[in-house]
Amino acid sequence: MTHDPLLGLLGLGARAGHVTMGVDGTRAALQRDECRLVVLASDASPRAIEKVVRLARAKGATLLTGPVAELLGSRMGRPPMMVAGVKDRALARGILAAVRAVTGPDGG
């Protein structure tokens, strides 16, 4: 699957201040009920996944598996990053729609 639409929208959102970066930043946004969508790197560590997924589910945030951490970070001008959180509701919807357009409605 190509991650270009996801990465492009995440990059725009990051520049606009609508994306949290990293496990700690995303967890903090989730705890403040500010995070609508969580993007996990496909190679995220089990510990990072555990720390974020449980909280995201409890807060009702949508979870999405993205590209590897190196690519996720580099497209936002950062070092490898295992997790990014989307705070803006419209941006989250746009990312999900773009991903569905590439993968199809059933994720395949």
Beta strands, then each sheet from edge to edge (+ up, - down):
strand 1: 19-21
strand 2: 37-40
strand 3: 62-65
strand 4: 83-86
sheet 1: 1+ 4- 2+ 3+
end
